[in-house]
Amino acid sequence: MSVPLVRLFPLDLLKGFVAVGRRMSITQAADDLCLTQSAVSRQIRALEDHLQVRLFVRQHRGVAFTPEGERLFRSADGAVQQLQDVAAELRKRDGRQPVTVTASIGMAGLWLLPRLGSLQRRYPKLDVRLSASNQISDLRADGIDLAIRYCPASAAPPHAIRLFDETIAPVANPALGATRVTSAEALAALPLLEFDDPRPWLHWRNWLSAQGYRQAVRRGILRFNQYDQVIHAALAGQGVALGRLELIQSLIEGGQLNVVTTAGAIMPSPNAFWLIHATETPRGDVRHVADWIAEEAARVRPGAAPGAAGRPA
């Protein structure tokens, strides 16, 4: 016998459950839904409370279904997929299918978002969805039209469009008084802001060693797990960050951040930013957004600020 409709659990909770079930990861499900991990966890707990059963068991890496959770997922996944398919068809008929763009959290927050106003002014009726995630998506499977990826040329797909390269140098709020650093002692006196990332060229230790400032390596460091957090801390005057200059060009040109001049301070990154299409024959709205991204990227200057490259100490 079916449960009366009035006693059925809130169907919004089903999205969180299905997203976790598809990924077997609360973290990845949160990225898919553009929610925080805690928000998705609360959805799962609320659904379990309504049903009075456990649906997942937490493991060292990810989660696993309980027998009850697996039974619910078999029905719920198919139902949600049918709704997704119907919604996509209805949007196509109404001409309102959004253009979905994915980029890393740092790229989305520091480079794309500040520029979206010009896209809206050019195409005021365009529906754009920005998915900020550090996970590599399967574009077609996840319904994504365009991706901006950060990788070396050897890892870029054959038809990827190179947007711009990357250079790295220390940056700080002018109020910090760190415009010029010429010694290890002076650098060691400054608070350093670190991006907690596996790529060594984005770490202070790598940059300090390359500049010969090994004495400053033991300086206390504030660490952040997202790059936009690093830059926001620098903007707040909390320390010196390793600036990915092309991403923060507008902040440097606007005087909100200064490049800290040192001998040979600006270093090239082995990676670049690439634009990737989900299909070789994109619809018109997707082409408009891709062309706009390419135009904005063409305005990015190496070193992010006039005269930055090769600036003497």
C-alpha positions in Angstrom: 0.0 0.0 0.0 1.4 3.4 -1.0 2.0 6.2 1.5 -0.5 9.1 1.1 0.9 12.0 -0.9 0.5 14.3 2.1 2.8 12.0 4.2 5.5 11.6 1.5 8.9 13.1 2.4 9.7 16.5 0.8 10.8 15.6 -2.8 13.6 18.3 -2.7 15.5 15.9 -0.3 15.5 13.4 -3.1 17.9 15.5 -5.2 20.6 15.3 -2.5 20.1 11.6 -2.0 20.3 10.8 -5.7 23.3 13.1 -6.2 25.2 11.3 -3.4 24.1 7.9 -4.7 25.4 8.7 -8.2 28.8 9.9 -6.9 29.1 7.8 -3.7 30.6 11.0 -2.3 29.0 13.8 -0.4 31.7 16.2 -1.5 31.2 15.5 -5.2 27.4 15.6 -4.8 27.7 19.0 -3.2 29.7 20.2 -6.2 27.0 18.9 -8.5 24.3 20.7 -6.6 26.3 23.9 -6.0 25.7 23.4 -2.2 28.0 23.0 0.7 28.9 19.5 2.0 27.0 20.3 5.3 23.9 21.2 3.4 23.9 17.9 1.5 24.6 16.0 4.7 21.6 17.7 6.3 19.4 16.7 3.4 20.4 13.1 3.8 19.8 13.2 7.6 16.4 14.8 7.1 15.4 12.1 4.5 16.6 9.3 6.9 14.5 10.9 9.7 11.4 10.9 7.5 11.9 7.3 6.5 13.3 6.2 9.9 16.0 4.2 8.3 19.7 4.6 7.5 20.4 5.1 3.8 24.2 5.5 3.8 27.2 4.3 5.8 30.2 6.6 5.9 33.5 5.0 4.9 37.1 6.2 4.8 36.6 7.4 1.2 33.1 8.3 0.4 29.9 6.5 1.4 28.2 3.1 0.8 24.5 2.2 0.6 22.7 0.3 3.3 20.2 -2.3 1.9 17.4 0.2 2.4 19.4 3.0 0.7 20.2 0.8 -2.3 16.5 -0.1 -2.7 15.4 3.5 -2.6 18.1 4.6 -5.0 17.1 2.0 -7.7 13.7 3.7 -7.9 14.7 7.3 -7.2 17.6 7.5 -9.7 15.4 6.4 -12.6 12.6 8.7 -11.6 14.9 11.7 -11.3 16.6 10.9 -14.6 13.2 10.9 -16.3 12.5 14.3 -14.8 15.8 15.6 -16.0 15.2 14.4 -19.5 11.7 15.9 -19.6 12.9 19.2 -18.2 15.6 19.3 -20.9 13.1 18.7 -23.7 10.7 21.3 -22.4 13.5 23.9 -22.2 14.6 23.1 -25.7 11.0 23.6 -27.0 10.7 26.9 -25.1 14.1 28.1 -26.4 15.4 28.6 -22.9 18.0 25.9 -22.5 20.8 27.5 -20.4 24.4 27.5 -21.4 26.3 25.7 -18.6 29.9 26.6 -18.0 32.2 24.9 -15.5 35.5 26.2 -14.2 37.5 25.8 -11.0 36.4 27.7 -8.0 39.3 30.1 -8.2 38.9 30.7 -12.0 35.1 31.2 -11.6 35.3 33.6 -8.7 38.3 35.7 -9.7 38.1 35.8 -13.5 34.7 34.8 -14.8 32.3 36.4 -12.3 33.8 39.9 -12.5 33.3 39.8 -16.3 29.8 38.4 -16.6 28.2 41.8 -16.6 29.6 42.4 -20.1 28.1 39.1 -21.3 24.7 40.0 -19.9 24.8 43.4 -21.6 25.7 41.9 -24.9 23.1 39.0 -24.7 20.5 40.2 -22.2 18.2 37.2 -22.9 20.9 34.6 -22.6 20.5 32.0 -19.8 23.9 31.1 -18.3 24.6 28.7 -15.5 28.1 28.8 -13.9 29.2 25.6 -12.2 32.3 26.3 -10.0 34.0 23.0 -9.1 37.5 21.7 -8.8 36.3 18.3 -10.0 36.9 17.2 -13.6 33.5 16.7 -15.1 32.3 14.4 -17.9 30.8 17.3 -19.9 28.2 15.4 -21.9 27.1 13.2 -19.1 26.8 16.1 -16.7 25.0 18.4 -19.1 27.8 20.9 -19.3 28.4 22.9 -22.5 31.8 24.6 -21.9 34.6 24.0 -19.5 37.6 26.1 -18.6 40.4 23.8 -17.6 43.8 24.4 -16.1 46.5 22.0 -17.4 49.7 21.7 -19.5 49.5 21.7 -23.2 50.2 17.9 -23.2 47.0 17.3 -21.2 44.7 19.6 -23.2 42.1 17.8 -25.5 42.9 18.1 -29.3 40.3 20.8 -30.0 40.8 22.8 -26.8 41.3 26.6 -27.3 44.2 28.1 -25.4 42.9 31.1 -23.5 46.1 32.4 -21.7 49.2 31.2 -19.9 49.9 31.8 -16.3 52.7 33.7 -14.4 53.2 33.8 -10.7 54.6 36.5 -8.4 54.0 37.7 -4.8 51.1 40.2 -4.4 49.8 42.2 -1.4 47.5 44.9 -0.5 49.4 48.2 -0.8 48.5 49.0 2.8 50.7 46.2 4.0 53.7 48.2 2.9 55.3 45.2 1.0 55.9 46.9 -2.3 59.6 46.0 -2.4 61.4 43.0 -0.8 65.1 42.6 -1.5 66.3 40.3 1.3 65.3 37.1 3.0 65.0 39.0 6.3 62.5 41.4 4.9 60.5 38.6 3.4 60.6 36.6 6.7 59.0 39.6 8.4 55.9 39.4 6.3 52.9 37.0 6.9 52.6 34.6 4.0 49.3 33.2 2.6 49.5 29.7 1.2 47.2 27.8 -1.2 46.9 24.3 0.1 47.2 22.6 -3.3 49.3 19.6 -4.6 50.9 21.6 -7.5 54.3 22.7 -6.3 54.6 25.9 -8.4 51.7 27.4 -6.4 53.5 26.9 -3.1 55.7 29.4 -1.3 58.4 26.8 -0.6 58.9 26.4 -4.4 59.0 30.1 -5.1 61.2 31.0 -2.1 63.7 28.3 -3.1 63.8 29.5 -6.7 64.5 33.1 -5.5 67.2 32.0 -3.0 65.2 32.9 0.1 65.6 29.6 1.8 65.9 31.3 5.2 62.3 32.4 5.0 60.9 29.0 4.4 60.2 28.4 8.1 58.0 31.5 8.3 54.6 30.9 9.8 52.0 30.6 7.0 48.2 30.9 6.8 46.8 28.1 4.7 43.6 28.1 2.6 42.0 25.2 0.6 40.6 27.5 -2.1 42.6 30.0 -4.2 39.9 32.7 -4.1 40.2 32.6 -0.2 43.9 33.3 -0.5 43.3 36.4 -2.7 40.5 37.6 -0.4 42.9 37.4 2.5 45.5 39.3 0.6 42.9 42.0 -0.3 42.1 42.2 3.4 45.8 43.0 4.2 46.3 39.7 6.0 49.5 38.8 4.2 51.4 38.3 0.9 50.0 35.8 -1.5 51.5 34.1 -4.6 49.5 35.8 -7.2 48.4 34.0 -10.4 48.7 37.2 -12.2 46.5 36.7 -15.2 43.6 35.6 -12.9 43.8 38.7 -10.8 44.8 41.3 -13.5 41.8 43.5 -12.7 42.7 43.7 -9.0 46.3 44.7 -9.9 45.2 47.3 -12.5 42.7 48.7 -10.0 45.4 49.2 -7.4 43.7 46.8 -4.9 46.8 44.5 -5.1 50.4 45.3 -5.9 53.0 43.0 -7.3 55.8 42.7 -4.7 58.9 43.5 -6.6 61.9 41.2 -6.1 64.8 40.1 -8.3 63.3 37.6 -10.8 60.0 37.5 -8.9 57.7 36.6 -11.8 57.8 32.9 -12.6 56.1 31.1 -15.4 53.6 28.3 -14.6 53.8 25.0 -16.5 50.0 25.2 -16.9 47.7 27.3 -19.0 43.9 27.9 -19.2 42.0 26.1 -22.0 38.4 26.4 -23.2 36.8 23.0 -24.1 33.5 22.4 -25.9 31.3 19.4 -25.0 30.5 18.9 -28.7 32.0 19.8 -32.0 28.7 21.3 -33.2 27.5 23.6 -30.3 24.2 25.4 -30.6 24.1 29.2 -31.2 23.9 30.3 -27.5 27.0 28.1 -26.6 28.9 29.7 -29.5 28.1 33.2 -28.3 29.4 32.4 -24.8 32.5 30.6 -26.1 33.3 33.6 -28.4 32.8 36.0 -25.5 35.2 34.0 -23.2 37.8 34.0 -26.0 37.5 37.7 -26.5 37.9 38.4 -22.8 40.9 36.1 -22.6 42.5 37.9 -25.5 42.6 41.0 -23.3 44.7 39.3 -20.7 48.3 40.5 -20.7 51.2 38.2 -19.7 52.3 39.3 -16.2 48.9 40.9 -15.6 50.1 44.4 -15.4 52.0 46.7 -17.8 55.7 46.5 -17.3 55.3 43.7 -14.7 57.5 41.2 -16.6 61.1 41.7 -16.0 60.5 44.5 -13.4 63.8 45.2 -11.6 64.1 44.8 -7.8 
